[in-house]
Amino acid sequence: MPEFRVFGRKYEDYYTKVNADNAYQALELANQQDTIKWFQLPDDDTIEAIDVILEENFDQEFDTPNQDIQLNSSKEDEWPDMSNGILVEF
């Protein structure tokens, strides 16, 4: 029987407290807070499977970089653009 690698995701909810004049200001203040001021809410959410790959193909698909895809070496942009290989192996 083949073995599959299944990826899952669990969404977590958080809360924080702020002093504000109205709800809009409360949203703005909460978005500006450091993440350490947010507290995780306990929940019973289950892990939801989102993707599956045959285990024997995992190394080929994820662990070894595709040599056909290269990024340009420009330092002008924070996020480099692809210079070729956009549709390789599709």
C-alpha positions as CSV (number, residue, x, y, z in Angstrom):
1,M,0.0,0.0,0.0
2,P,1.6,3.4,-1.0
3,E,2.4,5.9,1.7
4,F,1.3,9.6,1.3
5,R,2.4,12.7,3.0
6,V,-0.6,14.8,3.9
7,F,-0.2,18.5,4.9
8,G,-2.6,20.1,7.3
9,R,-3.5,23.5,8.7
10,K,-5.1,24.6,11.9
11,Y,-6.4,28.1,12.3
12,E,-5.8,29.8,15.6
13,D,-7.7,32.7,17.1
14,Y,-6.3,35.4,19.2
15,Y,-7.6,38.4,21.3
16,T,-6.1,41.5,22.7
17,K,-7.4,44.5,24.8
18,V,-7.1,48.1,23.9
19,N,-8.5,51.4,25.2
20,A,-10.1,53.4,22.3
21,D,-12.7,56.0,21.6
22,N,-14.6,53.8,19.2
23,A,-14.5,50.4,17.4
24,Y,-12.6,51.8,14.4
25,Q,-9.8,53.2,16.6
26,A,-9.7,49.9,18.5
27,L,-9.1,48.0,15.3
28,E,-6.3,50.4,14.3
29,L,-4.6,50.2,17.7
30,A,-4.9,46.4,17.8
31,N,-3.3,46.1,14.4
32,Q,-0.4,48.3,15.6
33,Q,0.4,46.2,18.7
34,D,3.3,43.8,19.0
35,T,2.4,40.2,18.6
36,I,3.3,39.5,22.2
37,K,0.2,41.5,23.3
38,W,-2.1,39.0,21.6
39,F,-3.3,36.0,23.5
40,Q,-4.4,32.7,21.9
41,L,-8.0,31.7,22.5
42,P,-8.4,28.0,23.5
43,D,-10.5,26.2,20.9
44,D,-11.2,22.7,19.7
45,D,-10.5,23.3,16.0
46,T,-9.4,20.2,14.3
47,I,-6.5,20.0,11.8
48,E,-7.8,20.2,8.2
49,A,-6.0,18.3,5.5
50,I,-5.1,20.7,2.7
51,D,-2.6,18.9,0.4
52,V,-1.4,15.3,-0.3
53,I,1.7,14.0,-2.1
54,L,2.8,10.4,-2.7
55,E,5.7,9.9,-0.2
56,E,8.1,8.4,-2.7
57,N,7.7,11.6,-4.8
58,F,8.2,14.0,-1.9
59,D,12.0,14.4,-2.2
60,Q,11.7,15.0,-5.9
61,E,9.1,17.7,-5.6
62,F,10.2,19.6,-2.5
63,D,13.8,18.8,-1.3
64,T,15.8,19.1,-4.5
65,P,15.7,22.6,-6.1
66,N,14.7,22.8,-9.7
67,Q,17.9,23.7,-11.6
68,D,15.8,25.1,-14.5
69,I,14.5,28.0,-12.4
70,Q,16.8,30.9,-11.8
71,L,16.3,34.3,-10.2
72,N,17.9,37.4,-11.6
73,S,20.7,38.9,-9.5
74,S,19.4,42.5,-9.4
75,K,19.8,44.1,-6.0
76,E,17.3,46.9,-7.0
77,D,14.2,45.1,-5.8
78,E,13.6,43.5,-2.4
79,W,11.8,40.6,-4.2
80,P,13.8,39.2,-7.1
81,D,12.0,38.5,-10.4
82,M,12.3,35.2,-12.2
83,S,14.4,35.5,-15.3
84,N,13.4,32.1,-16.8
85,G,11.8,28.8,-16.0
86,I,8.3,30.0,-15.3
87,L,6.5,27.1,-16.9
88,V,9.1,24.4,-16.4
89,E,7.6,20.9,-15.9
90,F,4.0,21.9,-16.2
